[in-house]
Amino acid sequence: MRKQIIQLRISYWTAAIADFAIAVIVLFPEEMGLNVIEYPMGLMSAVAFSWAIMLLIADRKPLERRWILIPTIFVVALLTFVRILFEINEKIETDFAVSIFGITLLIFMIYSYYSANKVREE
């Protein structure tokens, strides 16, 4: 059971750190390929920051709050899909490291959730 708790905590913290990074990066237009900040960038920053806080709260009771990984998995999957789609269409610069990070985090979170559920069933 200890292994599953550690996996959940790594999932929560990795996703939270990524969300905090997104919350900051989207406020810099040049990082988003723009010249000026746009309103949706501010909204995205607020959502990413809030999601990161939610993940850190989940870390306080990792097994009981493992359900938080379900919407987080969807968010990471969608963000990774959008990034890869924009890279393929050459709308943004290709950065394989970021795309691989998203895919790896997604796989790890799915595995962590699955593992934690098996422990709870026992």
KEBA-916816 format. One record per atom (N, C-alpha, C): residue number from 1; residue in three letters; atom name; z negated, y, x. Coordinates in steps of 0.02 Angstrom, whole numbers, plus 50000, padded with zeros to 5 digits. Layout:
<rs>
num|residu|atome|c3|c2|c1
NUM|ALA|CA|Z|Y|X .
...
</rs>
This chain:
<rs>
num|residu|atome|c3|c2|c1
1|MET|N|50000|49940|50041 .
1|MET|CA|50000|50000|50000 .
1|MET|C|50000|50063|50043 .
2|ARG|N|49968|50060|50100 .
2|ARG|CA|49965|50118|50144 .
2|ARG|C|50035|50139|50166 .
3|LYS|N|50077|50090|50180 .
3|LYS|CA|50146|50104|50201 .
3|LYS|C|50184|50143|50147 .
4|GLN|N|50175|50123|50084 .
4|GLN|CA|50210|50155|50029 .
4|GLN|C|50186|50227|50020 .
5|ILE|N|50121|50238|50030 .
5|ILE|CA|50094|50306|50024 .
5|ILE|C|50122|50350|50079 .
6|ILE|N|50126|50323|50139 .
6|ILE|CA|50155|50362|50195 .
6|ILE|C|50229|50378|50180 .
7|GLN|N|50265|50330|50154 .
7|GLN|CA|50336|50342|50137 .
7|GLN|C|50342|50396|50083 .
8|LEU|N|50300|50393|50033 .
8|LEU|CA|50301|50445|49981 .
8|LEU|C|50286|50513|50011 .
9|ARG|N|50236|50516|50053 .
9|ARG|CA|50217|50581|50083 .
9|ARG|C|50273|50608|50127 .
10|ILE|N|50306|50564|50165 .
10|ILE|CA|50363|50586|50206 .
10|ILE|C|50418|50612|50160 .
11|SER|N|50430|50578|50105 .
11|SER|CA|50481|50600|50057 .
11|SER|C|50464|50669|50030 .
12|TYR|N|50401|50678|50008 .
12|TYR|CA|50380|50742|49980 .
12|TYR|C|50387|50798|50032 .
13|TRP|N|50361|50787|50091 .
13|TRP|CA|50360|50839|50142 .
13|TRP|C|50430|50855|50169 .
14|THR|N|50471|50805|50179 .
14|THR|CA|50539|50817|50204 .
14|THR|C|50578|50858|50153 .
15|ALA|N|50574|50838|50090 .
15|ALA|CA|50610|50875|50037 .
15|ALA|C|50581|50945|50030 .
16|ALA|N|50515|50952|50035 .
16|ALA|CA|50484|51019|50029 .
16|ALA|C|50506|51065|50086 .
17|ILE|N|50507|51039|50146 .
17|ILE|CA|50529|51080|50204 .
17|ILE|C|50602|51100|50195 .
18|ALA|N|50643|51053|50172 .
18|ALA|CA|50713|51069|50160 .
18|ALA|C|50719|51123|50106 .
19|ASP|N|50678|51117|50054 .
19|ASP|CA|50680|51168|50000 .
19|ASP|C|50658|51237|50026 .
20|PHE|N|50605|51238|50067 .
20|PHE|CA|50584|51302|50095 .
20|PHE|C|50641|51332|50138 .
21|ALA|N|50675|51290|50176 .
21|ALA|CA|50731|51313|50217 .
21|ALA|C|50787|51341|50173 .
22|ILE|N|50803|51306|50119 .
22|ILE|CA|50854|51330|50072 .
22|ILE|C|50833|51397|50042 .
23|ALA|N|50769|51401|50022 .
23|ALA|CA|50743|51463|49992 .
23|ALA|C|50753|51523|50037 .
24|VAL|N|50747|51513|50102 .
24|VAL|CA|50756|51568|50149 .
24|VAL|C|50830|51579|50164 .
25|ILE|N|50866|51526|50178 .
25|ILE|CA|50937|51532|50200 .
25|ILE|C|50980|51565|50147 .
26|VAL|N|50969|51548|50083 .
26|VAL|CA|51013|51577|50031 .
26|VAL|C|51004|51653|50023 .
27|LEU|N|50951|51680|50052 .
27|LEU|CA|50941|51753|50048 .
27|LEU|C|50979|51790|50103 .
28|PHE|N|51013|51754|50147 .
28|PHE|CA|51053|51784|50199 .
28|PHE|C|51127|51773|50184 .
29|PRO|N|51161|51825|50159 .
29|PRO|CA|51231|51818|50136 .
29|PRO|C|51277|51787|50188 .
30|GLU|N|51269|51806|50251 .
30|GLU|CA|51315|51779|50302 .
30|GLU|C|51309|51704|50309 .
31|GLU|N|51250|51676|50295 .
31|GLU|CA|51241|51603|50297 .
31|GLU|C|51277|51569|50239 .
32|MET|N|51289|51606|50185 .
32|MET|CA|51323|51579|50126 .
32|MET|C|51397|51598|50125 .
33|GLY|N|51421|51628|50178 .
33|GLY|CA|51492|51647|50181 .
33|GLY|C|51508|51709|50140 .
34|LEU|N|51458|51751|50128 .
34|LEU|CA|51468|51812|50089 .
34|LEU|C|51450|51873|50131 .
35|ASN|N|51469|51931|50105 .
35|ASN|CA|51452|51993|50139 .
35|ASN|C|51390|52027|50111 .
36|VAL|N|51376|52013|50047 .
36|VAL|CA|51317|52044|50014 .
36|VAL|C|51280|51990|49977 .
37|ILE|N|51216|52003|49965 .
37|ILE|CA|51175|51956|49926 .
37|ILE|C|51194|51962|49853 .
38|GLU|N|51197|51906|49819 .
38|GLU|CA|51214|51905|49748 .
38|GLU|C|51154|51879|49709 .
39|TYR|N|51150|51897|49646 .
39|TYR|CA|51094|51878|49603 .
39|TYR|C|51081|51803|49602 .
40|PRO|N|51134|51760|49595 .
40|PRO|CA|51121|51688|49594 .
40|PRO|C|51087|51662|49658 .
41|MET|N|51096|51697|49713 .
41|MET|CA|51063|51677|49776 .
41|MET|C|50988|51687|49769 .
42|GLY|N|50968|51741|49738 .
42|GLY|CA|50897|51753|49727 .
42|GLY|C|50866|51702|49680 .
43|LEU|N|50905|51684|49628 .
43|LEU|CA|50881|51632|49581 .
43|LEU|C|50872|51566|49617 .
44|MET|N|50921|51548|49658 .
44|MET|CA|50918|51484|49694 .
44|MET|C|50858|51484|49741 .
45|SER|N|50845|51540|49773 .
45|SER|CA|50787|51545|49818 .
45|SER|C|50722|51533|49780 .
46|ALA|N|50716|51562|49722 .
46|ALA|CA|50655|51554|49682 .
46|ALA|C|50647|51481|49659 .
47|VAL|N|50701|51450|49639 .
47|VAL|CA|50698|51380|49616 .
47|VAL|C|50680|51334|49675 .
48|ALA|N|50713|51344|49732 .
48|ALA|CA|50699|51302|49790 .
48|ALA|C|50627|51309|49813 .
49|PHE|N|50602|51371|49814 .
49|PHE|CA|50532|51383|49834 .
49|PHE|C|50484|51348|49786 .
50|SER|N|50497|51355|49721 .
50|SER|CA|50454|51325|49670 .
50|SER|C|50455|51249|49675 .
51|TRP|N|50514|51220|49687 .
51|TRP|CA|50519|51148|49693 .
51|TRP|C|50480|51122|49753 .
52|ALA|N|50483|51160|49807 .
52|ALA|CA|50446|51141|49868 .
52|ALA|C|50371|51140|49853 .
53|ILE|N|50346|51189|49817 .
53|ILE|CA|50275|51191|49799 .
53|ILE|C|50257|51131|49756 .
54|MET|N|50300|51114|49709 .
54|MET|CA|50288|51056|49666 .
54|MET|C|50283|50992|49708 .
55|LEU|N|50326|50985|49758 .
55|LEU|CA|50324|50926|49801 .
55|LEU|C|50259|50923|49841 .
56|LEU|N|50236|50980|49864 .
56|LEU|CA|50173|50982|49902 .
56|LEU|C|50114|50965|49857 .
57|ILE|N|50117|50985|49795 .
57|ILE|CA|50065|50966|49747 .
57|ILE|C|50066|50890|49735 .
58|ALA|N|50126|50862|49731 .
58|ALA|CA|50132|50789|49722 .
58|ALA|C|50101|50751|49780 .
59|ASP|N|50103|50780|49838 .
59|ASP|CA|50074|50748|49897 .
59|ASP|C|49999|50737|49891 .
60|ARG|N|49965|50775|49849 .
60|ARG|CA|49893|50767|49841 .
60|ARG|C|49875|50701|49809 .
61|LYS|N|49917|50676|49765 .
61|LYS|CA|49907|50610|49733 .
61|LYS|C|49974|50574|49735 .
62|PRO|N|49993|50549|49792 .
62|PRO|CA|50062|50524|49802 .
62|PRO|C|50083|50467|49755 .
63|LEU|N|50040|50418|49744 .
63|LEU|CA|50060|50363|49700 .
63|LEU|C|50062|50384|49627 .
64|GLU|N|50012|50422|49606 .
64|GLU|CA|50009|50443|49536 .
64|GLU|C|50066|50491|49518 .
65|ARG|N|50089|50529|49566 .
65|ARG|CA|50141|50579|49552 .
65|ARG|C|50209|50559|49580 .
66|ARG|N|50219|50495|49592 .
66|ARG|CA|50282|50472|49621 .
66|ARG|C|50342|50487|49575 .
67|TRP|N|50330|50496|49511 .
67|TRP|CA|50383|50512|49463 .
67|TRP|C|50419|50577|49482 .
68|ILE|N|50387|50620|49520 .
68|ILE|CA|50418|50683|49541 .
68|ILE|C|50479|50669|49584 .
69|LEU|N|50481|50611|49615 .
69|LEU|CA|50540|50594|49655 .
69|LEU|C|50602|50583|49612 .
70|ILE|N|50594|50565|49549 .
70|ILE|CA|50653|50553|49506 .
70|ILE|C|50695|50616|49499 .
71|PRO|N|50668|50672|49475 .
71|PRO|CA|50710|50732|49472 .
71|PRO|C|50729|50758|49542 .
72|THR|N|50686|50746|49591 .
72|THR|CA|50703|50768|49659 .
72|THR|C|50763|50730|49686 .
73|ILE|N|50766|50666|49672 .
73|ILE|CA|50824|50625|49692 .
73|ILE|C|50887|50653|49661 .
74|PHE|N|50885|50671|49598 .
74|PHE|CA|50944|50699|49565 .
74|PHE|C|50964|50766|49597 .
75|VAL|N|50915|50807|49611 .
75|VAL|CA|50929|50872|49642 .
75|VAL|C|50961|50863|49711 .
76|VAL|N|50932|50820|49752 .
76|VAL|CA|50959|50808|49820 .
76|VAL|C|51029|50778|49815 .
77|ALA|N|51039|50731|49769 .
77|ALA|CA|51105|50701|49760 .
77|ALA|C|51157|50753|49740 .
78|LEU|N|51139|50796|49692 .
78|LEU|CA|51186|50848|49670 .
78|LEU|C|51200|50900|49724 .
79|LEU|N|51148|50922|49759 .
79|LEU|CA|51158|50970|49813 .
79|LEU|C|51201|50940|49869 .
80|THR|N|51190|50877|49885 .
80|THR|CA|51229|50844|49937 .
80|THR|C|51301|50836|49914 .
81|PHE|N|51311|50815|49851 .
81|PHE|CA|51378|50808|49824 .
81|PHE|C|51416|50873|49825 .
82|VAL|N|51384|50927|49803 .
82|VAL|CA|51417|50993|49802 .
82|VAL|C|51435|51014|49874 .
83|ARG|N|51390|51003|49920 .
83|ARG|CA|51403|51021|49990 .
83|ARG|C|51464|50983|50016 .
84|ILE|N|51465|50918|50006 .
84|ILE|CA|51521|50877|50030 .
84|ILE|C|51586|50897|49996 .
85|LEU|N|51583|50910|49931 .
85|LEU|CA|51642|50932|49894 .
85|LEU|C|51670|50998|49922 .
86|PHE|N|51626|51045|49935 .
86|PHE|CA|51647|51110|49963 .
86|PHE|C|51673|51103|50034 .
87|GLU|N|51645|51056|50072 .
87|GLU|CA|51670|51043|50139 .
87|GLU|C|51740|51014|50136 .
88|ILE|N|51750|50965|50092 .
88|ILE|CA|51816|50933|50085 .
88|ILE|C|51869|50985|50064 .
89|ASN|N|51850|51029|50018 .
89|ASN|CA|51897|51080|49994 .
89|ASN|C|51901|51141|50041 .
90|GLU|N|51867|51136|50098 .
90|GLU|CA|51867|51189|50149 .
90|GLU|C|51844|51257|50124 .
91|LYS|N|51797|51255|50077 .
91|LYS|CA|51767|51317|50052 .
91|LYS|C|51709|51339|50096 .
92|ILE|N|51680|51291|50132 .
92|ILE|CA|51627|51306|50180 .
92|ILE|C|51643|51267|50244 .
93|GLU|N|51612|51289|50298 .
93|GLU|CA|51621|51255|50362 .
93|GLU|C|51589|51186|50360 .
94|THR|N|51624|51136|50386 .
94|THR|CA|51599|51068|50387 .
94|THR|C|51541|51062|50437 .
95|ASP|N|51486|51034|50413 .
95|ASP|CA|51428|51021|50455 .
95|ASP|C|51403|50951|50438 .
96|PHE|N|51427|50902|50476 .
96|PHE|CA|51410|50833|50461 .
96|PHE|C|51336|50820|50463 .
97|ALA|N|51300|50855|50506 .
97|ALA|CA|51228|50845|50513 .
97|ALA|C|51192|50860|50447 .
98|VAL|N|51212|50913|50414 .
98|VAL|CA|51179|50932|50351 .
98|VAL|C|51196|50881|50296 .
99|SER|N|51259|50860|50294 .
99|SER|CA|51279|50810|50244 .
99|SER|C|51245|50743|50256 .
100|ILE|N|51242|50722|50318 .
100|ILE|CA|51209|50659|50335 .
100|ILE|C|51134|50663|50319 .
101|PHE|N|51104|50721|50333 .
101|PHE|CA|51033|50731|50316 .
101|PHE|C|51022|50721|50241 .
102|GLY|N|51065|50752|50200 .
102|GLY|CA|51058|50745|50127 .
102|GLY|C|51065|50673|50105 .
103|ILE|N|51113|50638|50131 .
103|ILE|CA|51124|50567|50113 .
103|ILE|C|51065|50525|50136 .
104|THR|N|51042|50536|50197 .
104|THR|CA|50985|50498|50224 .
104|THR|C|50922|50511|50184 .
105|LEU|N|50909|50574|50168 .
105|LEU|CA|50849|50592|50128 .
105|LEU|C|50854|50559|50059 .
106|LEU|N|50912|50560|50030 .
106|LEU|CA|50922|50529|49965 .
106|LEU|C|50906|50455|49966 .
107|ILE|N|50933|50420|50015 .
107|ILE|CA|50920|50348|50022 .
107|ILE|C|50846|50334|50034 .
108|PHE|N|50815|50374|50077 .
108|PHE|CA|50744|50365|50092 .
108|PHE|C|50701|50377|50031 .
109|MET|N|50716|50428|49992 .
109|MET|CA|50675|50443|49932 .
109|MET|C|50683|50387|49880 .
110|ILE|N|50743|50361|49872 .
110|ILE|CA|50754|50306|49825 .
110|ILE|C|50714|50245|49847 .
111|TYR|N|50716|50230|49911 .
111|TYR|CA|50678|50174|49938 .
111|TYR|C|50603|50185|49930 .
112|SER|N|50580|50245|49944 .
112|SER|CA|50508|50261|49937 .
112|SER|C|50485|50252|49865 .
113|TYR|N|50524|50277|49819 .
113|TYR|CA|50506|50271|49748 .
113|TYR|C|50505|50197|49727 .
114|TYR|N|50556|50160|49747 .
114|TYR|CA|50560|50089|49730 .
114|TYR|C|50500|50051|49759 .
115|SER|N|50485|50064|49822 .
115|SER|CA|50428|50032|49856 .
115|SER|C|50363|50048|49821 .
116|ALA|N|50353|50111|49804 .
116|ALA|CA|50291|50131|49771 .
116|ALA|C|50284|50099|49702 .
117|ASN|N|50338|50091|49667 .
117|ASN|CA|50336|50059|49602 .
117|ASN|C|50317|49985|49608 .
118|LYS|N|50341|49953|49659 .
118|LYS|CA|50324|49882|49669 .
118|LYS|C|50248|49875|49681 .
119|VAL|N|50219|49922|49718 .
119|VAL|CA|50146|49920|49731 .
119|VAL|C|50108|49930|49666 .
120|ARG|N|50130|49976|49625 .
120|ARG|CA|50095|49990|49562 .
120|ARG|C|50099|49932|49514 .
121|GLU|N|50153|49892|49517 .
121|GLU|CA|50161|49834|49473 .
121|GLU|C|50113|49778|49491 .
122|GLU|N|50094|49775|49556 .
122|GLU|CA|50051|49721|49580 .
122|GLU|C|49978|49730|49562 .
</rs>
